[in-house]
C-alpha cells in the first residue's frame, strides 16, 4: 500500500466529519419538528373529540343541556358578547378590567415574594424568626380572605388586587427562598475570595442562581392572580369577568358561565405563552435538553 493512501484517507475522513455532524443535527431537528407536529395534532384531536362528544350527549339528552349546556351554545354566547356586548358593557372592557386587577396583584405578589424569599434565604436568623408566622399564614385558606378584603377595601379593584396578591405571594416566596438556599456554596465562596461584598454576592450570584426557581413559580402564579381577581369579582364588583360569571349563574345561564371560563382560559394561555417566551430569551444560554 502506498504511504500516501493513509494521509489521503485521513483527509477524507476529516472533511466528511463536519458533514456528518451537520447531518445528525439536521436529523435531530427533523425528529423534533415531527414530534411537535404529532403533539399538536394529538392536542387538536383530543379537543375535537371531547367537544364533539359533549355536543352529541347534550343534543341527545344523555346529559341535561340546561345544566351542562353544549359547545355550540357556549360559542353563541361568546359571539353575542363580542358583537353586542354584555349587560355590564363591552366584553373587551370586562376582560381588561379583570386583567388589570390580576396583573397588578401578580406584579405586587411576585416582587414581594422574590424580595422576601431572597432576603430570608440569605439571612438565616431572620428566616428562623419569621418562619413559623409565614407557615401559619400559608396554612390559612386564602380564598376565604376575599370577603375580608371586600370589607376593608370595598367593591373597587383594590379588594381584587389584594386577593390576587395573597394567592401569588406564597408560591413565589417559597421558590425564591429555596432557590436562594440551593445556591452553589463554591460560587459564593469564590465570589467572597475575589472580594465581593454581601450585596454583590446577593445580586450577582444568588439572584441569578435562583432565577430558574423563580420562573418556575411565575408560570403558575399568574393563574393564581386570575383566580384571586375572579373570586373577588364574584363576591362583589361593579364589572369584570367574575361578575359575568355571577350574573350568568344567577340567571341559570350555564352557557354564560362556561363562556366566561373559556375566555379566562384563553387569557391564561396567552400569559403562559408570553412567560415561556421571556424565559427562553432569558435562559437561551442554557444547553438544550439532549432528550428533545
KOLROSE-883971 format. One line per field, with one value per residue (C-alpha): residue number from 1; residue in three letters; x, y negated, z negated. Coordinates in steps of 0.5 Angstrom, whole numbers. Example, Ala and Ser with C-alpha at 12.3 -4.5 7.8 and 13.67 -1.06 7.14 Angstrom:
<nufis>
num: c(1 / 2)
residuo: c(ALA / SER)
u: c(25 / 27)
v: c(9 / 2)
w: c(-16 / -14)
</nufis>
This chain:
<nufis>
num: c(1 / 2 / 3 / 4 / 5 / 6 / 7 / 8 / 9 / 10 / 11 / 12 / 13 / 14 / 15 / 16 / 17 / 18 / 19 / 20 / 21 / 22 / 23 / 24 / 25 / 26 / 27 / 28 / 29 / 30 / 31 / 32 / 33 / 34 / 35 / 36 / 37 / 38 / 39 / 40 / 41 / 42 / 43 / 44 / 45 / 46 / 47 / 48 / 49 / 50 / 51 / 52 / 53 / 54 / 55 / 56 / 57 / 58 / 59 / 60 / 61 / 62 / 63 / 64 / 65 / 66 / 67 / 68 / 69 / 70 / 71 / 72 / 73 / 74 / 75 / 76 / 77 / 78 / 79 / 80 / 81 / 82 / 83 / 84 / 85 / 86 / 87 / 88 / 89 / 90 / 91 / 92 / 93 / 94 / 95 / 96 / 97 / 98 / 99 / 100 / 101 / 102 / 103 / 104 / 105 / 106 / 107 / 108 / 109 / 110 / 111 / 112 / 113 / 114 / 115 / 116 / 117 / 118 / 119 / 120 / 121 / 122 / 123 / 124 / 125 / 126 / 127 / 128 / 129 / 130 / 131 / 132 / 133 / 134 / 135 / 136 / 137 / 138 / 139 / 140 / 141 / 142 / 143 / 144 / 145 / 146 / 147 / 148 / 149 / 150 / 151 / 152 / 153 / 154 / 155 / 156 / 157 / 158 / 159 / 160 / 161 / 162 / 163 / 164 / 165 / 166 / 167 / 168 / 169 / 170 / 171 / 172 / 173 / 174 / 175 / 176 / 177 / 178 / 179 / 180 / 181 / 182 / 183 / 184 / 185 / 186 / 187 / 188 / 189 / 190 / 191 / 192 / 193 / 194 / 195 / 196 / 197 / 198 / 199 / 200 / 201 / 202 / 203 / 204 / 205 / 206 / 207 / 208 / 209 / 210 / 211 / 212 / 213 / 214 / 215 / 216 / 217 / 218 / 219 / 220 / 221 / 222 / 223 / 224 / 225 / 226 / 227 / 228 / 229 / 230 / 231 / 232 / 233 / 234 / 235 / 236 / 237 / 238 / 239 / 240 / 241 / 242 / 243 / 244 / 245 / 246 / 247 / 248 / 249 / 250 / 251 / 252 / 253 / 254 / 255 / 256 / 257 / 258 / 259 / 260 / 261 / 262 / 263 / 264 / 265 / 266 / 267 / 268 / 269 / 270 / 271 / 272 / 273 / 274 / 275 / 276 / 277 / 278 / 279 / 280 / 281 / 282 / 283 / 284 / 285 / 286 / 287 / 288 / 289 / 290 / 291 / 292)
residuo: c(UNK / UNK / UNK / UNK / UNK / UNK / UNK / UNK / UNK / UNK / UNK / UNK / UNK / UNK / UNK / UNK / UNK / UNK / UNK / UNK / UNK / UNK / UNK / UNK / UNK / UNK / UNK / UNK / UNK / UNK / UNK / UNK / UNK / UNK / UNK / UNK / UNK / UNK / UNK / UNK / UNK / UNK / UNK / UNK / UNK / UNK / UNK / UNK / UNK / UNK / UNK / UNK / UNK / UNK / UNK / UNK / UNK / UNK / UNK / UNK / UNK / UNK / UNK / UNK / UNK / UNK / UNK / UNK / UNK / UNK / UNK / UNK / UNK / UNK / UNK / UNK / UNK / UNK / UNK / UNK / UNK / UNK / UNK / UNK / UNK / UNK / UNK / UNK / UNK / UNK / UNK / UNK / UNK / UNK / UNK / UNK / UNK / UNK / UNK / UNK / UNK / UNK / UNK / UNK / UNK / UNK / UNK / UNK / UNK / UNK / UNK / UNK / UNK / UNK / UNK / UNK / UNK / UNK / UNK / UNK / UNK / UNK / UNK / UNK / UNK / UNK / UNK / UNK / UNK / UNK / UNK / UNK / UNK / UNK / UNK / UNK / UNK / UNK / UNK / UNK / UNK / UNK / UNK / UNK / UNK / UNK / UNK / UNK / UNK / UNK / UNK / UNK / UNK / UNK / UNK / UNK / UNK / UNK / UNK / UNK / UNK / UNK / UNK / UNK / UNK / UNK / UNK / UNK / UNK / UNK / UNK / UNK / UNK / UNK / UNK / UNK / UNK / UNK / UNK / UNK / UNK / UNK / UNK / UNK / UNK / UNK / UNK / UNK / UNK / UNK / UNK / UNK / UNK / UNK / UNK / UNK / UNK / UNK / UNK / UNK / UNK / UNK / UNK / UNK / UNK / UNK / UNK / UNK / UNK / UNK / UNK / UNK / UNK / UNK / UNK / UNK / UNK / UNK / UNK / UNK / UNK / UNK / UNK / UNK / UNK / UNK / UNK / UNK / UNK / UNK / UNK / UNK / UNK / UNK / UNK / UNK / UNK / UNK / UNK / UNK / UNK / UNK / UNK / UNK / UNK / UNK / UNK / UNK / UNK / UNK / UNK / UNK / UNK / UNK / UNK / UNK / UNK / UNK / UNK / UNK / UNK / UNK / UNK / UNK / UNK / UNK / UNK / UNK / UNK / UNK / UNK / UNK / UNK / UNK / UNK / UNK / UNK / UNK / UNK / UNK / UNK / UNK / UNK / UNK / UNK / UNK / UNK / UNK / UNK / UNK / UNK / UNK)
u: c(0 / 3 / 5 / 0 / -6 / -7 / -6 / -11 / -16 / -15 / -16 / -22 / -25 / -23 / -27 / -33 / -34 / -37 / -42 / -44 / -45 / -49 / -53 / -54 / -56 / -61 / -64 / -65 / -68 / -73 / -75 / -76 / -80 / -84 / -85 / -88 / -93 / -95 / -96 / -100 / -105 / -106 / -108 / -113 / -116 / -117 / -120 / -125 / -127 / -128 / -132 / -136 / -138 / -140 / -145 / -147 / -149 / -153 / -157 / -159 / -161 / -156 / -154 / -158 / -157 / -160 / -155 / -149 / -150 / -146 / -140 / -145 / -149 / -142 / -140 / -146 / -146 / -139 / -140 / -146 / -142 / -137 / -142 / -147 / -143 / -145 / -150 / -144 / -141 / -137 / -133 / -127 / -128 / -129 / -123 / -119 / -122 / -120 / -114 / -111 / -113 / -110 / -103 / -103 / -104 / -99 / -93 / -94 / -94 / -88 / -84 / -86 / -85 / -78 / -75 / -77 / -75 / -68 / -67 / -70 / -66 / -59 / -61 / -62 / -63 / -69 / -72 / -72 / -76 / -81 / -81 / -87 / -91 / -90 / -92 / -98 / -101 / -99 / -104 / -110 / -114 / -113 / -120 / -123 / -120 / -123 / -129 / -125 / -121 / -128 / -130 / -123 / -123 / -130 / -132 / -127 / -121 / -117 / -120 / -119 / -112 / -111 / -114 / -109 / -103 / -104 / -105 / -99 / -94 / -93 / -91 / -86 / -84 / -82 / -79 / -75 / -73 / -71 / -67 / -63 / -62 / -60 / -54 / -48 / -43 / -37 / -39 / -41 / -34 / -30 / -34 / -32 / -25 / -25 / -27 / -35 / -39 / -45 / -49 / -45 / -46 / -53 / -54 / -49 / -49 / -55 / -61 / -58 / -58 / -65 / -68 / -70 / -73 / -77 / -79 / -82 / -87 / -88 / -92 / -97 / -97 / -101 / -106 / -107 / -107 / -113 / -117 / -116 / -119 / -125 / -126 / -126 / -131 / -135 / -137 / -138 / -136 / -138 / -135 / -131 / -131 / -132 / -138 / -141 / -140 / -144 / -150 / -150 / -150 / -156 / -160 / -159 / -155 / -150 / -147 / -145 / -141 / -138 / -136 / -133 / -129 / -127 / -125 / -121 / -117 / -115 / -112 / -109 / -106 / -103 / -100 / -97 / -94 / -91 / -88 / -85 / -82 / -79 / -76 / -73 / -70 / -67 / -64 / -62 / -55 / -57 / -56 / -62 / -65 / -61 / -67 / -71)
v: c(0 / -7 / -11 / -17 / -13 / -14 / -21 / -22 / -17 / -22 / -28 / -25 / -23 / -30 / -33 / -29 / -29 / -36 / -34 / -28 / -33 / -37 / -31 / -29 / -36 / -36 / -29 / -31 / -38 / -34 / -29 / -35 / -38 / -32 / -31 / -38 / -36 / -30 / -33 / -39 / -34 / -30 / -36 / -38 / -32 / -31 / -38 / -36 / -29 / -32 / -38 / -33 / -28 / -34 / -36 / -30 / -28 / -34 / -34 / -27 / -29 / -24 / -30 / -35 / -41 / -46 / -45 / -43 / -47 / -45 / -48 / -51 / -55 / -57 / -59 / -63 / -66 / -69 / -71 / -75 / -78 / -80 / -83 / -86 / -87 / -85 / -87 / -91 / -94 / -91 / -85 / -88 / -92 / -87 / -83 / -89 / -91 / -83 / -83 / -90 / -87 / -81 / -84 / -89 / -84 / -79 / -84 / -86 / -79 / -77 / -83 / -82 / -74 / -75 / -80 / -77 / -70 / -72 / -76 / -70 / -65 / -69 / -71 / -65 / -69 / -73 / -66 / -63 / -68 / -69 / -62 / -60 / -66 / -65 / -58 / -60 / -65 / -60 / -55 / -60 / -58 / -65 / -65 / -66 / -72 / -75 / -77 / -81 / -85 / -87 / -89 / -93 / -96 / -96 / -94 / -97 / -94 / -94 / -88 / -84 / -86 / -84 / -77 / -76 / -79 / -74 / -68 / -70 / -71 / -65 / -60 / -66 / -67 / -59 / -58 / -64 / -62 / -55 / -58 / -62 / -57 / -52 / -57 / -53 / -55 / -54 / -60 / -64 / -62 / -64 / -71 / -73 / -71 / -76 / -81 / -81 / -84 / -81 / -86 / -84 / -77 / -77 / -81 / -78 / -70 / -69 / -72 / -69 / -63 / -63 / -66 / -59 / -57 / -64 / -63 / -56 / -59 / -65 / -60 / -58 / -65 / -69 / -63 / -65 / -72 / -71 / -67 / -72 / -77 / -73 / -71 / -78 / -80 / -74 / -76 / -83 / -88 / -93 / -90 / -84 / -77 / -75 / -79 / -76 / -69 / -71 / -74 / -68 / -64 / -68 / -67 / -60 / -61 / -55 / -58 / -64 / -61 / -57 / -62 / -66 / -60 / -60 / -67 / -66 / -60 / -64 / -70 / -65 / -61 / -68 / -70 / -63 / -64 / -70 / -68 / -62 / -67 / -71 / -65 / -62 / -69 / -70 / -63 / -62 / -61 / -54 / -48 / -45 / -38 / -33 / -28 / -33)
w: c(0 / 2 / -4 / -1 / -2 / -9 / -10 / -4 / -8 / -14 / -10 / -7 / -14 / -17 / -11 / -12 / -20 / -20 / -15 / -19 / -25 / -21 / -18 / -25 / -28 / -22 / -23 / -31 / -28 / -23 / -29 / -34 / -28 / -27 / -34 / -35 / -29 / -32 / -39 / -36 / -32 / -38 / -42 / -37 / -36 / -44 / -44 / -38 / -41 / -48 / -45 / -40 / -45 / -49 / -44 / -42 / -49 / -50 / -44 / -45 / -52 / -55 / -59 / -61 / -57 / -62 / -67 / -62 / -56 / -50 / -46 / -41 / -46 / -49 / -42 / -41 / -48 / -47 / -40 / -43 / -48 / -42 / -38 / -42 / -49 / -56 / -61 / -64 / -58 / -52 / -53 / -52 / -58 / -62 / -60 / -61 / -68 / -71 / -67 / -70 / -77 / -76 / -73 / -79 / -84 / -80 / -80 / -87 / -90 / -85 / -88 / -95 / -94 / -91 / -95 / -102 / -99 / -98 / -104 / -108 / -104 / -106 / -113 / -117 / -123 / -120 / -117 / -124 / -127 / -121 / -119 / -124 / -122 / -115 / -115 / -119 / -114 / -109 / -112 / -112 / -106 / -102 / -98 / -105 / -106 / -100 / -104 / -109 / -103 / -101 / -108 / -108 / -101 / -98 / -92 / -88 / -85 / -91 / -94 / -88 / -88 / -95 / -94 / -88 / -92 / -97 / -92 / -88 / -94 / -98 / -92 / -89 / -96 / -97 / -91 / -91 / -99 / -96 / -90 / -95 / -100 / -94 / -91 / -90 / -96 / -92 / -88 / -94 / -97 / -90 / -90 / -97 / -96 / -90 / -95 / -93 / -99 / -101 / -97 / -91 / -92 / -93 / -87 / -82 / -85 / -89 / -85 / -78 / -81 / -84 / -77 / -75 / -81 / -81 / -74 / -76 / -80 / -75 / -71 / -76 / -80 / -74 / -74 / -82 / -80 / -76 / -81 / -86 / -82 / -79 / -86 / -89 / -83 / -84 / -91 / -90 / -84 / -79 / -73 / -71 / -68 / -75 / -76 / -69 / -72 / -78 / -74 / -69 / -75 / -78 / -71 / -71 / -64 / -64 / -57 / -60 / -66 / -61 / -56 / -62 / -63 / -56 / -56 / -62 / -60 / -53 / -57 / -62 / -56 / -53 / -59 / -60 / -52 / -54 / -60 / -56 / -51 / -56 / -60 / -53 / -52 / -59 / -59 / -52 / -55 / -58 / -54 / -50 / -53 / -50 / -50 / -46)
</nufis>
